[in-house]
Amino acid sequence: AYVDTVTLGGFCYSPLAGGPLLGAACRVAGGQAAALVFLFVTALLYLASSLVCIKMWRHEAARRR
């Protein structure tokens, strides 16, 4: 079953989630895991590119002085 959150806000780790009904709801779908990996990698690429941009901007500012 596809759930909007990965672990229902931590509810899947509680002792109440041991039943088969909640166990099915707490399973993470493959597409959901792929989306999380994609978002994480995209955020890392964004941070890395912003650091490179700031470094190049400082280098150009120092070169113009």
PDB file of N, H, CA, C and O in Angstrom:
ATOM      1  N   ALA A   1       0.839  -1.178   0.000  1.00  0.00           N
ATOM      2  CA  ALA A   1       0.000   0.000   0.000  1.00  0.00           C
ATOM      3  C   ALA A   1       0.881   1.237   0.000  1.00  0.00           C
ATOM      4  O   ALA A   1       1.863   1.315   0.739  1.00  0.00           O
ATOM      5  N   TYR A   2       0.526   2.186  -0.823  1.00  0.00           N
ATOM      6  H   TYR A   2      -0.271   2.123  -1.423  1.00  0.00           H
ATOM      7  CA  TYR A   2       1.291   3.422  -0.908  1.00  0.00           C
ATOM      8  C   TYR A   2       0.820   4.370   0.183  1.00  0.00           C
ATOM      9  O   TYR A   2      -0.375   4.627   0.328  1.00  0.00           O
ATOM     10  N   VAL A   3       1.774   4.887   0.949  1.00  0.00           N
ATOM     11  H   VAL A   3       2.745   4.679   0.832  1.00  0.00           H
ATOM     12  CA  VAL A   3       1.470   5.811   2.039  1.00  0.00           C
ATOM     13  C   VAL A   3       2.179   7.117   1.736  1.00  0.00           C
ATOM     14  O   VAL A   3       3.300   7.112   1.229  1.00  0.00           O
ATOM     15  N   ASP A   4       1.530   8.249   2.045  1.00  0.00           N
ATOM     16  H   ASP A   4       0.619   8.253   2.457  1.00  0.00           H
ATOM     17  CA  ASP A   4       2.110   9.547   1.723  1.00  0.00           C
ATOM     18  C   ASP A   4       3.410   9.796   2.477  1.00  0.00           C
ATOM     19  O   ASP A   4       4.324  10.415   1.933  1.00  0.00           O
ATOM     20  N   THR A   5       3.509   9.338   3.690  1.00  0.00           N
ATOM     21  H   THR A   5       2.766   8.835   4.132  1.00  0.00           H
ATOM     22  CA  THR A   5       4.753   9.483   4.436  1.00  0.00           C
ATOM     23  C   THR A   5       5.442   8.135   4.505  1.00  0.00           C
ATOM     24  O   THR A   5       4.792   7.097   4.390  1.00  0.00           O
ATOM     25  N   VAL A   6       6.739   8.142   4.691  1.00  0.00           N
ATOM     26  H   VAL A   6       7.267   8.985   4.784  1.00  0.00           H
ATOM     27  CA  VAL A   6       7.485   6.888   4.631  1.00  0.00           C
ATOM     28  C   VAL A   6       7.159   5.992   5.814  1.00  0.00           C
ATOM     29  O   VAL A   6       6.902   4.803   5.624  1.00  0.00           O
ATOM     30  N   THR A   7       7.161   6.520   7.016  1.00  0.00           N
ATOM     31  H   THR A   7       7.369   7.486   7.171  1.00  0.00           H
ATOM     32  CA  THR A   7       6.895   5.684   8.197  1.00  0.00           C
ATOM     33  C   THR A   7       5.754   6.242   9.037  1.00  0.00           C
ATOM     34  O   THR A   7       5.710   6.016  10.246  1.00  0.00           O
ATOM     35  N   LEU A   8       4.850   6.954   8.425  1.00  0.00           N
ATOM     36  H   LEU A   8       4.885   7.138   7.443  1.00  0.00           H
ATOM     37  CA  LEU A   8       3.680   7.524   9.115  1.00  0.00           C
ATOM     38  C   LEU A   8       4.091   8.355  10.326  1.00  0.00           C
ATOM     39  O   LEU A   8       3.447   8.291  11.374  1.00  0.00           O
ATOM     40  N   GLY A   9       5.139   9.117  10.187  1.00  0.00           N
ATOM     41  H   GLY A   9       5.662   9.169   9.337  1.00  0.00           H
ATOM     42  CA  GLY A   9       5.597   9.981  11.270  1.00  0.00           C
ATOM     43  C   GLY A   9       6.112   9.226  12.469  1.00  0.00           C
ATOM     44  O   GLY A   9       5.962   9.698  13.596  1.00  0.00           O
ATOM     45  N   GLY A  10       6.716   8.065  12.269  1.00  0.00           N
ATOM     46  H   GLY A  10       6.838   7.681  11.354  1.00  0.00           H
ATOM     47  CA  GLY A  10       7.246   7.271  13.367  1.00  0.00           C
ATOM     48  C   GLY A  10       6.256   6.279  13.939  1.00  0.00           C
ATOM     49  O   GLY A  10       6.613   5.490  14.813  1.00  0.00           O
ATOM     50  N   PHE A  11       5.015   6.301  13.465  1.00  0.00           N
ATOM     51  H   PHE A  11       4.724   6.942  12.755  1.00  0.00           H
ATOM     52  CA  PHE A  11       3.997   5.387  13.994  1.00  0.00           C
ATOM     53  C   PHE A  11       4.317   3.935  13.657  1.00  0.00           C
ATOM     54  O   PHE A  11       3.927   3.028  14.393  1.00  0.00           O
ATOM     55  N   CYS A  12       5.020   3.710  12.558  1.00  0.00           N
ATOM     56  H   CYS A  12       5.337   4.447  11.961  1.00  0.00           H
ATOM     57  CA  CYS A  12       5.358   2.338  12.159  1.00  0.00           C
ATOM     58  C   CYS A  12       6.376   1.705  13.095  1.00  0.00           C
ATOM     59  O   CYS A  12       6.532   0.484  13.096  1.00  0.00           O
ATOM     60  N   TYR A  13       7.069   2.505  13.888  1.00  0.00           N
ATOM     61  H   TYR A  13       6.942   3.497  13.888  1.00  0.00           H
ATOM     62  CA  TYR A  13       8.045   1.960  14.830  1.00  0.00           C
ATOM     63  C   TYR A  13       7.437   1.681  16.202  1.00  0.00           C
ATOM     64  O   TYR A  13       8.124   1.174  17.089  1.00  0.00           O
ATOM     65  N   SER A  14       6.176   2.001  16.382  1.00  0.00           N
ATOM     66  H   SER A  14       5.618   2.412  15.661  1.00  0.00           H
ATOM     67  CA  SER A  14       5.544   1.781  17.679  1.00  0.00           C
ATOM     68  C   SER A  14       5.132   0.317  17.822  1.00  0.00           C
ATOM     69  O   SER A  14       5.009  -0.388  16.821  1.00  0.00           O
ATOM     70  N   PRO A  15       4.917  -0.150  19.058  1.00  0.00           N
ATOM     71  CA  PRO A  15       4.474  -1.544  19.248  1.00  0.00           C
ATOM     72  C   PRO A  15       3.096  -1.822  18.659  1.00  0.00           C
ATOM     73  O   PRO A  15       2.763  -2.978  18.397  1.00  0.00           O
ATOM     74  N   LEU A  16       2.298  -0.795  18.449  1.00  0.00           N
ATOM     75  H   LEU A  16       2.569   0.144  18.662  1.00  0.00           H
ATOM     76  CA  LEU A  16       0.960  -0.987  17.898  1.00  0.00           C
ATOM     77  C   LEU A  16       0.986  -1.353  16.419  1.00  0.00           C
ATOM     78  O   LEU A  16      -0.017  -1.828  15.887  1.00  0.00           O
ATOM     79  N   ALA A  17       2.109  -1.141  15.751  1.00  0.00           N
ATOM     80  H   ALA A  17       2.924  -0.755  16.183  1.00  0.00           H
ATOM     81  CA  ALA A  17       2.186  -1.375  14.306  1.00  0.00           C
ATOM     82  C   ALA A  17       2.550  -2.811  13.971  1.00  0.00           C
ATOM     83  O   ALA A  17       2.941  -3.087  12.837  1.00  0.00           O
ATOM     84  N   GLY A  18       2.437  -3.727  14.908  1.00  0.00           N
ATOM     85  H   GLY A  18       2.120  -3.503  15.830  1.00  0.00           H
ATOM     86  CA  GLY A  18       2.812  -5.111  14.654  1.00  0.00           C
ATOM     87  C   GLY A  18       1.761  -5.918  13.924  1.00  0.00           C
ATOM     88  O   GLY A  18       2.052  -7.012  13.441  1.00  0.00           O
ATOM     89  N   GLY A  19       0.554  -5.410  13.833  1.00  0.00           N
ATOM     90  H   GLY A  19       0.318  -4.521  14.226  1.00  0.00           H
ATOM     91  CA  GLY A  19      -0.521  -6.158  13.193  1.00  0.00           C
ATOM     92  C   GLY A  19      -0.360  -6.221  11.683  1.00  0.00           C
ATOM     93  O   GLY A  19       0.384  -5.434  11.098  1.00  0.00           O
ATOM     94  N   PRO A  20      -1.052  -7.148  11.058  1.00  0.00           N
ATOM     95  CA  PRO A  20      -0.916  -7.284   9.600  1.00  0.00           C
ATOM     96  C   PRO A  20      -1.508  -6.111   8.821  1.00  0.00           C
ATOM     97  O   PRO A  20      -1.037  -5.789   7.731  1.00  0.00           O
ATOM     98  N   LEU A  21      -2.541  -5.473   9.378  1.00  0.00           N
ATOM     99  H   LEU A  21      -2.924  -5.735  10.263  1.00  0.00           H
ATOM    100  CA  LEU A  21      -3.156  -4.349   8.671  1.00  0.00           C
ATOM    101  C   LEU A  21      -2.211  -3.154   8.631  1.00  0.00           C
ATOM    102  O   LEU A  21      -1.992  -2.566   7.572  1.00  0.00           O
ATOM    103  N   LEU A  22      -1.655  -2.798   9.776  1.00  0.00           N
ATOM    104  H   LEU A  22      -1.832  -3.275  10.637  1.00  0.00           H
ATOM    105  CA  LEU A  22      -0.711  -1.685   9.798  1.00  0.00           C
ATOM    106  C   LEU A  22       0.628  -2.074   9.187  1.00  0.00           C
ATOM    107  O   LEU A  22       1.341  -1.216   8.665  1.00  0.00           O
ATOM    108  N   GLY A  23       0.977  -3.348   9.244  1.00  0.00           N
ATOM    109  H   GLY A  23       0.398  -4.045   9.668  1.00  0.00           H
ATOM    110  CA  GLY A  23       2.219  -3.793   8.610  1.00  0.00           C
ATOM    111  C   GLY A  23       2.192  -3.566   7.113  1.00  0.00           C
ATOM    112  O   GLY A  23       3.207  -3.210   6.516  1.00  0.00           O
ATOM    113  N   ALA A  24       1.031  -3.772   6.502  1.00  0.00           N
ATOM    114  H   ALA A  24       0.206  -4.062   6.987  1.00  0.00           H
ATOM    115  CA  ALA A  24       0.890  -3.526   5.064  1.00  0.00           C
ATOM    116  C   ALA A  24       0.958  -2.034   4.763  1.00  0.00           C
ATOM    117  O   ALA A  24       1.497  -1.635   3.731  1.00  0.00           O
ATOM    118  N   ALA A  25       0.420  -1.211   5.649  1.00  0.00           N
ATOM    119  H   ALA A  25      -0.019  -1.535   6.487  1.00  0.00           H
ATOM    120  CA  ALA A  25       0.437   0.234   5.425  1.00  0.00           C
ATOM    121  C   ALA A  25       1.819   0.821   5.662  1.00  0.00           C
ATOM    122  O   ALA A  25       2.148   1.874   5.115  1.00  0.00           O
ATOM    123  N   CYS A  26       2.632   0.150   6.475  1.00  0.00           N
ATOM    124  H   CYS A  26       2.364  -0.705   6.919  1.00  0.00           H
ATOM    125  CA  CYS A  26       3.947   0.693   6.804  1.00  0.00           C
ATOM    126  C   CYS A  26       5.027   0.288   5.805  1.00  0.00           C
ATOM    127  O   CYS A  26       6.145   0.799   5.874  1.00  0.00           O
ATOM    128  N   ARG A  27       4.719  -0.613   4.884  1.00  0.00           N
ATOM    129  H   ARG A  27       3.810  -1.028   4.828  1.00  0.00           H
ATOM    130  CA  ARG A  27       5.707  -0.993   3.876  1.00  0.00           C
ATOM    131  C   ARG A  27       5.943   0.170   2.926  1.00  0.00           C
ATOM    132  O   ARG A  27       5.006   0.869   2.541  1.00  0.00           O
ATOM    133  N   VAL A  28       7.181   0.369   2.559  1.00  0.00           N
ATOM    134  H   VAL A  28       7.943  -0.198   2.872  1.00  0.00           H
ATOM    135  CA  VAL A  28       7.534   1.460   1.651  1.00  0.00           C
ATOM    136  C   VAL A  28       7.541   0.910   0.231  1.00  0.00           C
ATOM    137  O   VAL A  28       8.187  -0.101  -0.044  1.00  0.00           O
ATOM    138  N   ALA A  29       6.829   1.568  -0.661  1.00  0.00           N
ATOM    139  H   ALA A  29       6.304   2.389  -0.437  1.00  0.00           H
ATOM    140  CA  ALA A  29       6.787   1.139  -2.055  1.00  0.00           C
ATOM    141  C   ALA A  29       8.115   1.459  -2.738  1.00  0.00           C
ATOM    142  O   ALA A  29       8.847   2.349  -2.306  1.00  0.00           O
ATOM    143  N   GLY A  30       8.413   0.732  -3.798  1.00  0.00           N
ATOM    144  H   GLY A  30       7.818   0.009  -4.150  1.00  0.00           H
ATOM    145  CA  GLY A  30       9.668   0.943  -4.510  1.00  0.00           C
ATOM    146  C   GLY A  30       9.767   2.325  -5.125  1.00  0.00           C
ATOM    147  O   GLY A  30      10.824   2.956  -5.088  1.00  0.00           O
ATOM    148  N   GLY A  31       8.677   2.790  -5.684  1.00  0.00           N
ATOM    149  H   GLY A  31       7.818   2.277  -5.714  1.00  0.00           H
ATOM    150  CA  GLY A  31       8.675   4.129  -6.268  1.00  0.00           C
ATOM    151  C   GLY A  31       8.845   5.208  -5.218  1.00  0.00           C
ATOM    152  O   GLY A  31       9.443   6.254  -5.473  1.00  0.00           O
ATOM    153  N   GLN A  32       8.317   4.945  -4.040  1.00  0.00           N
ATOM    154  H   GLN A  32       7.831   4.096  -3.833  1.00  0.00           H
ATOM    155  CA  GLN A  32       8.452   5.907  -2.943  1.00  0.00           C
ATOM    156  C   GLN A  32       9.907   5.998  -2.499  1.00  0.00           C
ATOM    157  O   GLN A  32      10.414   7.092  -2.250  1.00  0.00           O
ATOM    158  N   ALA A  33      10.577   4.858  -2.399  1.00  0.00           N
ATOM    159  H   ALA A  33      10.165   3.970  -2.601  1.00  0.00           H
ATOM    160  CA  ALA A  33      11.991   4.860  -2.023  1.00  0.00           C
ATOM    161  C   ALA A  33      12.823   5.530  -3.104  1.00  0.00           C
ATOM    162  O   ALA A  33      13.761   6.265  -2.797  1.00  0.00           O
ATOM    163  N   ALA A  34      12.491   5.286  -4.364  1.00  0.00           N
ATOM    164  H   ALA A  34      11.729   4.689  -4.614  1.00  0.00           H
ATOM    165  CA  ALA A  34      13.224   5.921  -5.460  1.00  0.00           C
ATOM    166  C   ALA A  34      13.031   7.432  -5.440  1.00  0.00           C
ATOM    167  O   ALA A  34      13.966   8.181  -5.723  1.00  0.00           O
ATOM    168  N   ALA A  35      11.839   7.878  -5.112  1.00  0.00           N
ATOM    169  H   ALA A  35      11.079   7.269  -4.883  1.00  0.00           H
ATOM    170  CA  ALA A  35      11.581   9.316  -5.035  1.00  0.00           C
ATOM    171  C   ALA A  35      12.382   9.950  -3.909  1.00  0.00           C
ATOM    172  O   ALA A  35      12.893  11.059  -4.063  1.00  0.00           O
ATOM    173  N   LEU A  36      12.497   9.258  -2.774  1.00  0.00           N
ATOM    174  H   LEU A  36      12.081   8.357  -2.649  1.00  0.00           H
ATOM    175  CA  LEU A  36      13.292   9.792  -1.668  1.00  0.00           C
ATOM    176  C   LEU A  36      14.761   9.903  -2.051  1.00  0.00           C
ATOM    177  O   LEU A  36      15.411  10.901  -1.742  1.00  0.00           O
ATOM    178  N   VAL A  37      15.285   8.881  -2.722  1.00  0.00           N
ATOM    179  H   VAL A  37      14.757   8.070  -2.973  1.00  0.00           H
ATOM    180  CA  VAL A  37      16.684   8.925  -3.163  1.00  0.00           C
ATOM    181  C   VAL A  37      16.878  10.057  -4.161  1.00  0.00           C
ATOM    182  O   VAL A  37      17.870  10.782  -4.093  1.00  0.00           O
ATOM    183  N   PHE A  38      15.940  10.212  -5.085  1.00  0.00           N
ATOM    184  H   PHE A  38      15.135   9.622  -5.141  1.00  0.00           H
ATOM    185  CA  PHE A  38      16.034  11.281  -6.077  1.00  0.00           C
ATOM    186  C   PHE A  38      16.039  12.656  -5.417  1.00  0.00           C
ATOM    187  O   PHE A  38      16.841  13.516  -5.781  1.00  0.00           O
ATOM    188  N   LEU A  39      15.151  12.868  -4.450  1.00  0.00           N
ATOM    189  H   LEU A  39      14.499  12.170  -4.154  1.00  0.00           H
ATOM    190  CA  LEU A  39      15.103  14.163  -3.769  1.00  0.00           C
ATOM    191  C   LEU A  39      16.376  14.424  -2.973  1.00  0.00           C
ATOM    192  O   LEU A  39      16.873  15.550  -2.946  1.00  0.00           O
ATOM    193  N   PHE A  40      16.901  13.394  -2.329  1.00  0.00           N
ATOM    194  H   PHE A  40      16.497  12.480  -2.350  1.00  0.00           H
ATOM    195  CA  PHE A  40      18.123  13.545  -1.545  1.00  0.00           C
ATOM    196  C   PHE A  40      19.307  13.879  -2.447  1.00  0.00           C
ATOM    197  O   PHE A  40      20.090  14.776  -2.133  1.00  0.00           O
ATOM    198  N   VAL A  41      19.444  13.172  -3.555  1.00  0.00           N
ATOM    199  H   VAL A  41      18.808  12.443  -3.810  1.00  0.00           H
ATOM    200  CA  VAL A  41      20.550  13.427  -4.486  1.00  0.00           C
ATOM    201  C   VAL A  41      20.405  14.808  -5.113  1.00  0.00           C
ATOM    202  O   VAL A  41      21.400  15.511  -5.294  1.00  0.00           O
ATOM    203  N   THR A  42      19.184  15.202  -5.445  1.00  0.00           N
ATOM    204  H   THR A  42      18.377  14.631  -5.298  1.00  0.00           H
ATOM    205  CA  THR A  42      18.957  16.528  -6.015  1.00  0.00           C
ATOM    206  C   THR A  42      19.341  17.625  -5.028  1.00  0.00           C
ATOM    207  O   THR A  42      19.942  18.625  -5.421  1.00  0.00           O
ATOM    208  N   ALA A  43      19.004  17.451  -3.757  1.00  0.00           N
ATOM    209  H   ALA A  43      18.516  16.639  -3.438  1.00  0.00           H
ATOM    210  CA  ALA A  43      19.369  18.441  -2.742  1.00  0.00           C
ATOM    211  C   ALA A  43      20.884  18.522  -2.584  1.00  0.00           C
ATOM    212  O   ALA A  43      21.430  19.615  -2.436  1.00  0.00           O
ATOM    213  N   LEU A  44      21.565  17.384  -2.614  1.00  0.00           N
ATOM    214  H   LEU A  44      21.121  16.496  -2.735  1.00  0.00           H
ATOM    215  CA  LEU A  44      23.028  17.400  -2.514  1.00  0.00           C
ATOM    216  C   LEU A  44      23.660  18.086  -3.723  1.00  0.00           C
ATOM    217  O   LEU A  44      24.614  18.848  -3.568  1.00  0.00           O
ATOM    218  N   LEU A  45      23.145  17.825  -4.915  1.00  0.00           N
ATOM    219  H   LEU A  45      22.370  17.206  -5.041  1.00  0.00           H
ATOM    220  CA  LEU A  45      23.665  18.493  -6.108  1.00  0.00           C
ATOM    221  C   LEU A  45      23.432  19.999  -6.044  1.00  0.00           C
ATOM    222  O   LEU A  45      24.291  20.778  -6.456  1.00  0.00           O
ATOM    223  N   TYR A  46      22.278  20.411  -5.531  1.00  0.00           N
ATOM    224  H   TYR A  46      21.580  19.778  -5.196  1.00  0.00           H
ATOM    225  CA  TYR A  46      21.983  21.835  -5.388  1.00  0.00           C
ATOM    226  C   TYR A  46      22.970  22.500  -4.432  1.00  0.00           C
ATOM    227  O   TYR A  46      23.479  23.584  -4.719  1.00  0.00           O
ATOM    228  N   LEU A  47      23.242  21.855  -3.294  1.00  0.00           N
ATOM    229  H   LEU A  47      22.828  20.975  -3.060  1.00  0.00           H
ATOM    230  CA  LEU A  47      24.191  22.420  -2.333  1.00  0.00           C
ATOM    231  C   LEU A  47      25.597  22.478  -2.912  1.00  0.00           C
ATOM    232  O   LEU A  47      26.302  23.471  -2.729  1.00  0.00           O
ATOM    233  N   ALA A  48      26.008  21.435  -3.601  1.00  0.00           N
ATOM    234  H   ALA A  48      25.435  20.628  -3.750  1.00  0.00           H
ATOM    235  CA  ALA A  48      27.347  21.412  -4.188  1.00  0.00           C
ATOM    236  C   ALA A  48      27.490  22.496  -5.250  1.00  0.00           C
ATOM    237  O   ALA A  48      28.512  23.179  -5.303  1.00  0.00           O
ATOM    238  N   SER A  49      26.482  22.658  -6.091  1.00  0.00           N
ATOM    239  H   SER A  49      25.651  22.103  -6.048  1.00  0.00           H
ATOM    240  CA  SER A  49      26.576  23.677  -7.136  1.00  0.00           C
ATOM    241  C   SER A  49      26.546  25.082  -6.554  1.00  0.00           C
ATOM    242  O   SER A  49      27.187  25.982  -7.097  1.00  0.00           O
ATOM    243  N   SER A  50      25.821  25.290  -5.466  1.00  0.00           N
ATOM    244  H   SER A  50      25.300  24.559  -5.024  1.00  0.00           H
ATOM    245  CA  SER A  50      25.823  26.619  -4.849  1.00  0.00           C
ATOM    246  C   SER A  50      27.180  26.930  -4.224  1.00  0.00           C
ATOM    247  O   SER A  50      27.627  28.077  -4.262  1.00  0.00           O
ATOM    248  N   LEU A  51      27.841  25.922  -3.648  1.00  0.00           N
ATOM    249  H   LEU A  51      27.478  24.991  -3.617  1.00  0.00           H
ATOM    250  CA  LEU A  51      29.186  26.147  -3.112  1.00  0.00           C
ATOM    251  C   LEU A  51      30.178  26.481  -4.219  1.00  0.00           C
ATOM    252  O   LEU A  51      31.023  27.361  -4.051  1.00  0.00           O
ATOM    253  N   VAL A  52      30.081  25.790  -5.338  1.00  0.00           N
ATOM    254  H   VAL A  52      29.395  25.076  -5.474  1.00  0.00           H
ATOM    255  CA  VAL A  52      30.962  26.080  -6.476  1.00  0.00           C
ATOM    256  C   VAL A  52      30.693  27.483  -7.001  1.00  0.00           C
ATOM    257  O   VAL A  52      31.626  28.205  -7.352  1.00  0.00           O
ATOM    258  N   CYS A  53      29.435  27.869  -7.055  1.00  0.00           N
ATOM    259  H   CYS A  53      28.677  27.282  -6.770  1.00  0.00           H
ATOM    260  CA  CYS A  53      29.072  29.201  -7.535  1.00  0.00           C
ATOM    261  C   CYS A  53      29.639  30.283  -6.625  1.00  0.00           C
ATOM    262  O   CYS A  53      30.173  31.279  -7.114  1.00  0.00           O
ATOM    263  N   ILE A  54      29.534  30.109  -5.320  1.00  0.00           N
ATOM    264  H   ILE A  54      29.100  29.301  -4.923  1.00  0.00           H
ATOM    265  CA  ILE A  54      30.075  31.093  -4.377  1.00  0.00           C
ATOM    266  C   ILE A  54      31.593  31.166  -4.488  1.00  0.00           C
ATOM    267  O   ILE A  54      32.174  32.250  -4.429  1.00  0.00           O
ATOM    268  N   LYS A  55      32.234  30.010  -4.650  1.00  0.00           N
ATOM    269  H   LYS A  55      31.762  29.130  -4.698  1.00  0.00           H
ATOM    270  CA  LYS A  55      33.688  29.989  -4.773  1.00  0.00           C
ATOM    271  C   LYS A  55      34.136  30.716  -6.042  1.00  0.00           C
ATOM    272  O   LYS A  55      35.095  31.487  -6.006  1.00  0.00           O
ATOM    273  N   MET A  56      33.458  30.480  -7.151  1.00  0.00           N
ATOM    274  H   MET A  56      32.679  29.854  -7.181  1.00  0.00           H
ATOM    275  CA  MET A  56      33.811  31.159  -8.400  1.00  0.00           C
ATOM    276  C   MET A  56      33.523  32.654  -8.312  1.00  0.00           C
ATOM    277  O   MET A  56      34.272  33.463  -8.860  1.00  0.00           O
ATOM    278  N   TRP A  57      32.445  33.025  -7.629  1.00  0.00           N
ATOM    279  H   TRP A  57      31.836  32.368  -7.184  1.00  0.00           H
ATOM    280  CA  TRP A  57      32.105  34.436  -7.483  1.00  0.00           C
ATOM    281  C   TRP A  57      33.189  35.164  -6.686  1.00  0.00           C
ATOM    282  O   TRP A  57      33.589  36.272  -7.044  1.00  0.00           O
ATOM    283  N   ARG A  58      33.661  34.539  -5.606  1.00  0.00           N
ATOM    284  H   ARG A  58      33.336  33.639  -5.315  1.00  0.00           H
ATOM    285  CA  ARG A  58      34.745  35.137  -4.820  1.00  0.00           C
ATOM    286  C   ARG A  58      36.029  35.231  -5.634  1.00  0.00           C
ATOM    287  O   ARG A  58      36.757  36.219  -5.545  1.00  0.00           O
ATOM    288  N   HIS A  59      36.300  34.206  -6.424  1.00  0.00           N
ATOM    289  H   HIS A  59      35.708  33.403  -6.496  1.00  0.00           H
ATOM    290  CA  HIS A  59      37.503  34.208  -7.253  1.00  0.00           C
ATOM    291  C   HIS A  59      37.449  35.340  -8.280  1.00  0.00           C
ATOM    292  O   HIS A  59      38.448  36.025  -8.499  1.00  0.00           O
ATOM    293  N   GLU A  60      36.297  35.537  -8.903  1.00  0.00           N
ATOM    294  H   GLU A  60      35.485  34.980  -8.725  1.00  0.00           H
ATOM    295  CA  GLU A  60      36.148  36.620  -9.878  1.00  0.00           C
ATOM    296  C   GLU A  60      36.222  37.987  -9.203  1.00  0.00           C
ATOM    297  O   GLU A  60      36.794  38.920  -9.767  1.00  0.00           O
ATOM    298  N   ALA A  61      35.655  38.119  -8.012  1.00  0.00           N
ATOM    299  H   ALA A  61      35.190  37.361  -7.554  1.00  0.00           H
ATOM    300  CA  ALA A  61      35.713  39.396  -7.294  1.00  0.00           C
ATOM    301  C   ALA A  61      37.150  39.728  -6.909  1.00  0.00           C
ATOM    302  O   ALA A  61      37.557  40.887  -6.982  1.00  0.00           O
ATOM    303  N   ALA A  62      37.920  38.726  -6.500  1.00  0.00           N
ATOM    304  H   ALA A  62      37.590  37.784  -6.441  1.00  0.00           H
ATOM    305  CA  ALA A  62      39.324  38.959  -6.152  1.00  0.00           C
ATOM    306  C   ALA A  62      40.144  39.269  -7.396  1.00  0.00           C
ATOM    307  O   ALA A  62      41.091  40.052  -7.327  1.00  0.00           O
ATOM    308  N   ARG A  63      39.803  38.676  -8.518  1.00  0.00           N
ATOM    309  H   ARG A  63      39.034  38.040  -8.574  1.00  0.00           H
ATOM    310  CA  ARG A  63      40.547  38.917  -9.754  1.00  0.00           C
ATOM    311  C   ARG A  63      40.314  40.333 -10.264  1.00  0.00           C
ATOM    312  O   ARG A  63      41.217  40.924 -10.856  1.00  0.00           O
ATOM    313  N   ARG A  64      39.139  40.884 -10.052  1.00  0.00           N
ATOM    314  H   ARG A  64      38.406  40.403  -9.571  1.00  0.00           H
ATOM    315  CA  ARG A  64      38.829  42.230 -10.537  1.00  0.00           C
ATOM    316  C   ARG A  64      39.468  43.319  -9.692  1.00  0.00           C
ATOM    317  O   ARG A  64      39.566  44.464 -10.133  1.00  0.00           O
ATOM    318  N   ARG A  65      39.901  42.983  -8.490  1.00  0.00           N
ATOM    319  H   ARG A  65      39.821  42.053  -8.131  1.00  0.00           H
ATOM    320  CA  ARG A  65      40.517  43.999  -7.627  1.00  0.00           C
ATOM    321  C   ARG A  65      41.933  44.286  -8.027  1.00  0.00           C
ATOM    322  O   ARG A  65      42.594  45.116  -7.404  1.00  0.00           O
TER     323      ARG A  65
END
